[in-house]
Amino acid sequence: MSSLSTNPSTPAVATSRNPATGELIATYPYQTQSEVECLLDMNAAAFRLWRGTPMRERVTAYRRLAAIMRERSELFAGLITAEMGKTLIAARAEVEKCAATLEWIAENGPAILADEPVNVQGEDQVHVSFLPIGTILAVMPWNFPLWQVIRASGPIMLSGNGFMLKHAPNVMGSAYALQDAYEAAGFPKGLFVNLVADNDTVARTIEDPRIAAVTLTGSMRAGSAVAATAGRALKKSLLELGGADAFIVLADANIDLAVKAAVEARFQNSGQVCLAAKRFIIEQPIAEEFTRKFVAAVKQLKVGNPLDSGNNLGPMARGDLRDELHGQVQRTLAAGAKLLLGGNKIDGPGSFYEPTVLADVAPGMAAFDEETFGPVAAITVADSAEHAIVLANTSDYGLGGSLWTQDIERAQRIARRLETGGVFINGFPATNARIPVGGVKKSGYGRELSHFGLREFTNAQAVWAKSID
């Protein structure tokens, strides 16, 4: 998944097209350098105001923002569906998840960010304060146009930081709708601003002294470029770079429950989820039964207009992404995998792709080694539980993973051996305000959400007051 284009011929406008029809929605001219300077100045002024705002007033603004998101739910959901093709039902759920998370932050954030006392020997008074560091530049992807931004901006801004959003070009309508909502909620004007810019401008902005740090969700290539720029400027970065999550089903698992979860885990949002299950690693004694039931369930999925509540999958977000996915399928089949279902682009307008199941997928094949960001499931058979662990860890990625077994104690032991940022036993990866999310290996570093996310972009300032007799 890419949130930062690396195409040198990128046009001077951000373009939003409806992926279900191909129709142009809107264009957004890239900001000039002078316009970016004005944004940075305005944001810096808003940050100075916001950092001095009492926590109780920040919390009030958060509660207003949650209420506004619910009031504008149909507007937000309509934008999501139009701009990136998510089904309207799922888009509404995304809006509600954002509102609920803002409320959780408002309720729990003040205690998490409160001064933390430290006991030391003697009568000295010591505490740690969690202070804002400045404005954070966020480079965000298109697959969850609101949720990705809220899960970053929510924790970042409560501590007193500013926020500059460089959103994916195809969802700029969602980006500006969020900016309007922040201002309507009473946040200082300019505290949450949108940067519409090319790669060179993004790099210069990261280097600007008015930017304190950067967070990115996107591809490894984009993350590497952003992290290198931030590193040269001696600035902190947080990266979430996608994954090739393993969905492990051991021989003693409840197969029917695992199949039902596997379909949702792979095909939600048309398979365009960083944390989606992508590699299905099935222990040999149940592999045939699991595969048969899984293929039968996937056949029942309906693809079509995302506004139609009877459809499970909408289009992929862009035609070039569909082409890339189809290339991965073709390369995997050429390497010896078997096609059990789908495998084709759907003719007609829009960027639709058939729900696809591949079998006999092995390390070295595209669908095993790469992140397949679309409705394609890859099945691999493991000789044993030990072999399943080896296969799961045979990946450059390490974002999340699932483990299905009725032996929970054994599962807990196996989970500690899986090289991922999260393990879901008898469930599939999801995000929740209370739980940290992030990866290891080439899935990135740093954590969003929970108390980890609320403190991620703060200055943990130690204050040590010695007693004077």
MIMIFI-389254 format. One line per 4 residues: number of its first residue (from 1); their letters; for each residue x, y, z of C-alpha. Coordinates in pm, 1 decimal, decimal comma. Last residue first. Example, Ala and Ser with C-alpha at 12.3 -4.5 7.8 and 13.67 -1.06 7.14 Angstrom:
# MIMIFI-389254
2 = SA = 1367,0/-106,0/714,0  1230,0/-450,0/780,0;
***
This chain:
# MIMIFI-389254
469 = DISK = 1695,8/2181,4/5448,9  1668,0/2188,7/5070,7  1488,6/1895,3/4913,3  1583,8/1805,1/4561,1;
465 = AWVA = 1328,4/1849,4/4286,4  1371,6/1607,7/3996,6  1158,4/1670,9/3688,5  1189,6/1409,4/3415,0;
461 = QANT = 1039,7/1517,3/3082,5  885,2/1245,5/2870,6  860,4/1471,5/2564,3  554,4/1352,4/2377,8;
457 = FERL = 493,7/1193,4/2040,3  441,4/830,7/2145,8  267,4/911,5/2477,6  -92,3/881,5/2357,9;
453 = GFHS = 7,8/599,0/2125,4  154,9/385,5/2402,9  -141,6/459,2/2629,2  -369,5/292,2/2374,2;
449 = LERG = -349,7/389,7/2004,7  -45,3/401,8/1775,0  288,7/229,9/1822,2  641,1/274,6/1687,5;
445 = YGSK = 816,4/74,4/1419,9  765,4/-49,7/1065,7  620,0/-350,6/886,8  971,9/-420,3/762,5;
441 = KVGG = 1066,4/-601,1/1084,7  819,9/-518,3/1360,8  471,2/-373,1/1355,9  220,7/-134,5/1504,9;
437 = VPIR = -107,2/-122,7/1693,2  -152,0/-66,3/2065,1  -482,3/-177,9/2221,1  -735,7/43,1/2402,4;
433 = ANTA = -849,6/242,9/2097,7  -916,8/-80,8/1910,1  -777,5/-211,1/1585,5  -848,6/-549,8/1433,7;
429 = PFGN = -652,2/-862,9/1360,8  -850,4/-1188,1/1341,9  -994,1/-1407,3/1612,5  -927,7/-1745,6/1766,0;
425 = IFVG = -601,7/-1610,8/1910,7  -510,7/-1268,7/1773,3  -138,0/-1192,1/1765,3  3,9/-839,0/1741,5;
421 = GTEL = 327,8/-663,4/1649,0  451,7/-974,5/1473,5  739,0/-1221,5/1488,0  547,5/-1522,8/1619,3;
417 = RRAI = 730,2/-1706,8/1896,2  542,5/-1541,3/2182,3  215,2/-1637,3/2012,6  313,0/-2004,4/2020,3;
413 = RQAR = 320,4/-2007,2/2399,2  -16,4/-1833,9/2424,1  -158,1/-2076,8/2168,6  -46,5/-2372,0/2378,1;
409 = EIDQ = -232,8/-2228,7/2675,6  -535,6/-2159,8/2455,5  -567,3/-2515,8/2325,0  -875,1/-2488,9/2101,6;
405 = TWLS = -667,0/-2366,4/1809,0  -671,5/-2081,3/1559,4  -383,0/-1831,8/1544,5  -413,7/-1496,7/1372,9;
401 = GGLG = -146,2/-1245,4/1273,1  -30,1/-888,9/1287,8  235,9/-649,4/1157,3  554,1/-846,9/1098,2;
397 = YDST = 667,1/-823,7/737,7  983,3/-952,4/569,0  827,0/-1295,6/585,0  919,2/-1650,2/680,2;
393 = NALV = 784,3/-1604,8/1034,3  446,9/-1754,1/941,0  616,1/-2041,3/758,9  832,7/-2128,3/1059,0;
389 = IAHE = 532,5/-2115,1/1293,0  332,1/-2338,3/1058,1  620,2/-2588,0/1044,4  609,2/-2615,7/1422,8;
385 = ASDA = 234,2/-2669,7/1408,6  289,8/-2949,1/1160,3  323,0/-3026,2/789,0  196,1/-2680,0/694,2;
381 = VTIA = -27,8/-2624,0/390,9  -25,3/-2281,7/225,3  -334,8/-2094,4/107,4  -314,7/-1747,1/-52,0;
377 = AVPG = -622,9/-1522,8/-43,3  -676,2/-1242,6/-296,0  -927,5/-957,6/-258,7  -677,5/-666,6/-259,1;
373 = FTEE = -349,9/-544,8/-115,6  -129,3/-848,2/-168,7  174,7/-773,0/48,7  465,4/-964,2/-97,4;
369 = DFAA = 642,6/-1289,0/-6,7  353,0/-1535,1/-12,5  144,0/-1397,3/-299,2  460,1/-1326,7/-497,6;
365 = MGPA = 599,6/-1678,5/-470,7  936,1/-1742,6/-306,3  781,5/-1901,9/-0,7  495,7/-2130,7/-105,9;
361 = VDAL = 140,6/-2105,9/-236,3  -13,7/-2446,2/-301,1  -357,6/-2283,6/-326,6  -483,5/-1947,5/-458,3;
357 = VTPE = -825,2/-1802,9/-380,6  -961,5/-1496,0/-560,6  -1254,8/-1263,2/-505,5  -1292,5/-1117,4/-855,1;
353 = YFSG = -1161,5/-766,0/-912,0  -1349,9/-439,3/-965,8  -1181,7/-114,1/-1065,3  -1473,0/70,4/-1225,6;
349 = PGDI = -1648,3/48,1/-1557,0  -1692,5/-290,2/-1722,9  -1508,9/-618,7/-1711,9  -1413,4/-776,7/-1380,6;
345 = KNGG = -1041,4/-835,7/-1347,3  -956,2/-1200,8/-1314,4  -814,8/-1455,1/-1069,6  -1140,5/-1595,7/-938,3;
341 = LLLK = -1136,4/-1929,9/-758,9  -912,0/-2231,6/-702,5  -607,6/-2112,0/-896,2  -311,6/-2335,6/-822,7;
337 = AGAA = 40,0/-2214,3/-739,6  336,4/-2313,3/-956,3  551,9/-2004,2/-1009,5  338,7/-1894,4/-1306,6;
333 = LTRQ = 39,4/-1892,7/-1075,1  218,0/-1659,3/-833,8  329,8/-1430,4/-1115,3  -26,2/-1406,5/-1246,9;
329 = VQGH = -168,8/-1329,0/-904,5  94,2/-1062,0/-838,9  22,5/-904,9/-1178,0  -347,0/-896,7/-1095,7;
325 = LEDR = -265,1/-707,4/-776,7  -61,7/-447,5/-964,7  -336,2/-400,8/-1223,2  -594,8/-354,8/-947,5;
321 = LDGR = -373,3/-94,3/-782,7  -339,3/86,7/-1115,5  -716,9/93,6/-1151,0  -771,6/262,2/-819,3;
317 = AMPG = -954,3/200,4/-488,7  -1051,4/-159,1/-552,8  -1418,4/-191,6/-624,3  -1690,5/-281,3/-376,2;
313 = LNNG = -1721,5/-604,9/-186,5  -2003,6/-750,5/20,7  -2293,6/-636,4/-197,4  -2654,4/-646,2/-79,6;
309 = SDLP = -2629,9/-302,4/80,6  -2595,3/-144,5/-264,7  -2392,3/177,2/-235,1  -2072,3/-21,2/-289,2;
305 = NGVK = -2190,3/-113,1/-641,6  -2067,1/-464,2/-707,9  -1911,9/-782,0/-575,9  -2115,2/-1045,9/-395,5;
301 = LQKV = -1946,9/-1302,8/-172,6  -2101,1/-1650,5/-184,2  -1806,4/-1799,6/-372,5  -1585,8/-1701,5/-78,0;
297 = AAVF = -1784,2/-1937,4/145,0  -1742,7/-2233,8/-90,7  -1370,2/-2161,7/-125,1  -1332,3/-2158,3/253,5;
293 = KRTF = -1530,1/-2478,8/300,1  -1314,6/-2671,0/52,8  -990,3/-2519,4/181,1  -1070,3/-2596,1/544,1;
289 = EEAI = -1165,0/-2955,4/465,1  -850,1/-3019,5/258,7  -616,8/-2850,2/508,0  -751,0/-3027,4/818,2;
285 = PQEI = -478,7/-3289,6/870,3  -213,1/-3067,6/699,1  -204,9/-2766,8/930,3  -330,9/-2457,3/746,5;
281 = IFRK = -131,3/-2142,1/677,1  -357,4/-1879,1/522,2  -139,6/-1589,7/402,4  -323,0/-1257,9/360,4;
277 = AALC = -512,9/-1190,7/682,5  -592,3/-821,1/684,1  -389,5/-592,6/908,7  -288,8/-355,7/628,8;
273 = VQGS = -641,9/-359,2/488,6  -739,9/-347,0/120,4  -893,1/-693,4/91,3  -1209,4/-555,9/-67,7;
269 = NQFR = -1272,1/-353,9/250,7  -1319,8/-686,2/431,8  -1206,0/-975,8/212,9  -929,0/-1143,2/409,9;
265 = AEVA = -1039,6/-1127,6/772,5  -1405,1/-1159,5/675,1  -1345,9/-1482,5/485,1  -1105,7/-1614,5/749,1;
261 = AKVA = -1352,6/-1550,8/1031,8  -1614,9/-1776,4/874,4  -1352,4/-2037,6/789,8  -1210,2/-2038,4/1144,3;
257 = LDIN = -1554,4/-2074,9/1299,6  -1630,3/-2371,4/1073,4  -1291,2/-2529,6/1132,9  -1297,9/-2525,8/1511,7;
253 = ADAL = -924,7/-2570,2/1556,5  -754,4/-2896,4/1659,2  -544,3/-2927,7/1342,3  -399,6/-2577,4/1363,6;
249 = VIFA = -522,8/-2282,4/1159,0  -268,4/-2003,7/1112,0  -379,1/-1677,3/950,0  -48,8/-1511,3/858,5;
245 = DAGG = -32,8/-1138,2/800,2  149,8/-1010,9/493,7  193,1/-659,9/625,2  164,4/-288,4/591,9;
241 = LELL = 419,4/-19,3/650,8  328,7/147,1/976,8  608,6/396,6/1044,3  670,8/639,2/1329,1;
237 = SKKL = 939,6/902,1/1286,6  1148,0/1114,8/1522,6  1351,0/1399,9/1386,2  1726,0/1432,5/1347,2;
233 = ARGA = 1689,5/1615,3/1012,6  1881,1/1340,1/834,7  1664,7/1089,1/1015,1  1343,4/1257,4/905,0;
229 = TAAV = 1450,4/1242,6/540,5  1557,1/879,5/573,5  1233,6/789,4/753,1  1026,7/951,1/477,2;
225 = ASGA = 1208,0/768,8/197,7  1203,4/432,3/376,5  837,8/470,2/458,8  747,1/546,6/98,4;
221 = RMSG = 933,2/238,8/-22,5  795,4/18,4/255,1  443,5/124,1/161,5  201,8/331,3/365,1;
217 = TLTV = 122,7/463,7/710,7  348,5/752,4/800,7  425,9/956,6/1112,1  658,2/1256,7/1117,7;
213 = AAIR = 827,1/1465,7/1384,9  880,5/1821,5/1510,2  777,0/2025,2/1206,1  834,5/2399,9/1248,8;
209 = PDEI = 1205,3/2342,5/1189,2  1133,5/2246,6/825,5  1300,7/1920,8/723,2  972,0/1730,7/707,4;
205 = TRAV = 829,1/2016,4/500,3  1115,6/1999,7/254,0  1053,5/1625,9/206,1  678,7/1681,4/158,2;
201 = TDND = 752,0/1953,4/-96,1  976,7/1719,1/-291,0  717,2/1444,3/-280,4  434,2/1653,5/-422,8;
197 = AVLN = 188,6/1857,1/-216,9  -155,2/1902,6/-70,8  -88,5/1965,6/299,8  -404,4/1971,7/506,3;
193 = VFLG = -428,2/2151,9/838,6  -524,1/2061,2/1195,7  -405,4/2335,1/1435,1  -483,1/2599,5/1172,8;
189 = KPFG = -798,1/2728,5/1335,7  -783,7/2645,6/1705,2  -993,2/2338,2/1791,7  -1352,4/2436,6/1860,3;
185 = AAEY = -1546,0/2140,0/1726,8  -1626,4/2325,4/1404,0  -1251,8/2359,9/1339,6  -1194,0/1987,6/1379,2;
181 = ADQL = -1495,7/1907,8/1162,1  -1377,3/2136,0/880,9  -1036,2/1966,7/881,6  -1207,4/1628,2/869,2;
177 = AYAS = -1416,7/1728,9/567,7  -1096,6/1856,0/407,6  -928,6/1516,3/438,8  -1237,6/1326,8/324,3;
173 = GMVN = -1248,1/1534,0/5,4  -874,9/1474,7/-32,1  -929,5/1102,5/-69,7  -762,9/1028,7/-406,6;
169 = PAHK = -447,4/1228,6/-332,1  -354,8/1028,9/-18,2  -341,7/1259,2/283,7  -60,8/1489,4/392,6;
165 = LMFG = -203,1/1596,2/726,2  -41,7/1856,4/951,9  -112,0/1817,7/1323,8  -24,4/2033,7/1623,5;
161 = NGSL = 73,4/1889,4/1959,4  -93,1/1955,7/2294,7  -107,3/1606,1/2445,0  -456,3/1561,6/2299,3;
157 = MIPG = -322,2/1633,6/1951,1  -110,5/1322,5/1897,6  -356,2/1074,4/2048,2  -643,7/1184,3/1821,9;
153 = SARI = -435,1/1279,2/1518,2  -302,1/929,0/1450,2  -606,9/709,2/1516,5  -818,3/988,3/1369,9;
149 = VQWL = -620,9/998,3/1044,2  -619,9/623,2/980,3  -989,0/610,0/1073,7  -1101,3/883,3/836,4;
145 = PFNW = -967,4/779,8/494,5  -941,8/410,9/582,4  -790,7/267,1/261,7  -654,7/600,8/137,6;
141 = PMVA = -319,8/625,9/313,6  -171,9/886,3/553,9  143,3/1096,7/569,5  122,6/1271,0/908,5;
137 = LITG = 338,5/1573,1/989,4  356,9/1623,3/1366,2  358,1/1976,8/1503,5  535,7/2049,0/1829,0;
133 = IPLF = 687,6/1842,6/2113,1  395,3/1826,7/2352,9  471,0/1734,8/2716,0  441,1/1411,7/2911,5;
129 = SVHV = 564,8/1500,5/3258,6  770,2/1258,5/3469,5  784,7/1309,9/3845,2  1043,3/1334,3/4119,5;
125 = QDEG = 1029,0/1490,3/4466,2  1341,3/1430,4/4674,2  1289,4/1319,7/5033,7  1527,6/1027,0/5028,1;
121 = QVNV = 1545,8/736,9/4784,5  1337,1/769,9/4474,0  969,2/709,5/4405,3  851,4/839,6/4071,0;
117 = PEDA = 529,6/1036,6/4019,1  364,8/1035,9/3674,8  235,2/1372,2/3556,5  -92,4/1325,3/3371,0;
113 = LIAP = -87,8/1206,8/3008,8  -250,4/868,8/3079,8  -499,0/1030,0/3320,7  -596,2/1296,2/3066,0;
109 = GNEA = -625,0/1039,5/2785,2  -887,7/814,7/2938,5  -1222,9/985,4/2883,1  -1129,3/1216,1/2595,2;
105 = IWEL = -932,6/937,2/2426,5  -1226,4/698,2/2464,1  -1461,6/961,1/2320,9  -1231,9/1015,7/2022,8;
101 = TAAC = -1224,6/639,0/1971,5  -1604,5/616,6/1970,3  -1629,3/891,7/1708,8  -1369,3/727,8/1484,1;
97 = KEVE = -1535,8/387,4/1513,7  -1869,2/547,0/1423,7  -1722,6/694,6/1105,1  -1567,3/361,3/1006,8;
93 = ARAA = -1897,5/182,0/1065,2  -2068,1/423,7/827,5  -1803,4/343,7/566,8  -1854,4/-30,3/616,9;
89 = ILTK = -2226,5/0,6/543,6  -2157,4/229,5/248,1  -1925,5/-26,8/91,4  -1574,1/108,5/50,4;
85 = GMEA = -1506,6/242,5/-299,2  -1221,7/487,8/-243,2  -1360,4/836,3/-312,5  -1733,3/776,9/-344,6;
81 = TILG = -1760,8/533,4/-55,0  -1548,0/745,8/177,8  -1728,0/1067,1/78,8  -2070,5/911,8/136,2;
77 = AFLE = -1962,5/785,6/477,0  -1843,2/1132,2/579,8  -2161,4/1306,4/466,9  -2382,4/1033,2/612,8;
73 = SRER = -2201,6/1051,9/947,3  -2219,0/1429,4/976,6  -2400,3/1431,6/1310,5  -2188,7/1135,7/1424,7;
69 = MIAA = -1868,6/1314,0/1331,5  -1995,7/1630,2/1499,3  -2057,6/1444,0/1826,1  -1706,0/1299,0/1828,0;
65 = LRRY = -1563,4/1645,1/1754,4  -1761,5/1797,2/2039,5  -1622,9/1536,4/2278,2  -1271,1/1611,4/2161,2;
61 = ATVR = -1323,1/1985,7/2203,0  -1437,4/1931,5/2562,1  -1128,5/1720,4/2626,5  -905,9/2002,7/2504,6;
57 = ERMP = -1086,6/2240,2/2740,3  -1031,7/2007,0/3037,7  -663,9/1974,4/2942,1  -604,7/2345,7/2979,1;
53 = TGRW = -498,1/2524,2/2657,6  -134,2/2631,8/2668,3  -26,2/2374,0/2409,3  -320,1/2482,7/2193,9;
49 = LRFA = -218,7/2847,5/2163,1  141,5/2774,1/2069,7  19,6/2504,5/1832,5  -219,5/2745,3/1661,7;
45 = AANM = 67,0/2986,4/1594,1  280,8/2705,3/1452,1  -8,4/2589,8/1232,5  -60,6/2936,2/1088,4;
41 = DLLC = 310,0/2971,4/1015,2  327,9/2623,8/859,1  20,7/2688,2/646,5  158,6/3022,4/529,2;
37 = EVES = 485,8/2857,5/433,0  293,9/2588,1/244,1  113,4/2858,9/48,8  447,9/3019,2/-36,9;
33 = QTQY = 578,6/2682,3/-152,9  280,0/2642,4/-380,8  -0,9/2408,4/-283,3  -87,1/2123,3/-515,7;
29 = PYTA = -414,8/2181,6/-694,8  -707,6/1971,7/-570,0  -918,9/1793,1/-829,8  -1271,5/1663,5/-786,2;
25 = ILEG = -1508,2/1371,6/-843,5  -1397,0/1239,1/-1183,6  -1595,5/934,6/-1293,9  -1425,9/593,7/-1305,9;
21 = TAPN = -1753,8/426,5/-1210,8  -1686,9/218,3/-899,0  -1346,6/376,5/-838,2  -1501,8/726,0/-810,8;
17 = RSTA = -1216,4/955,1/-901,3  -1021,2/1198,3/-682,2  -727,3/1381,8/-832,3  -448,6/1564,0/-650,8;
13 = VAPT = -305,7/1825,3/-882,2  40,0/1908,7/-1015,4  61,8/1575,7/-1199,5  290,8/1292,7/-1081,5;
9 = SPNT = 548,8/1231,9/-1356,7  823,9/1141,7/-1108,2  611,2/856,5/-969,6  710,2/793,8/-607,8;
5 = SLSS = 362,7/852,8/-466,4  323,8/868,3/-90,2  40,1/672,1/69,0  134,3/341,3/-88,6;
1 = M = 0,0/0,0/0,0;
***
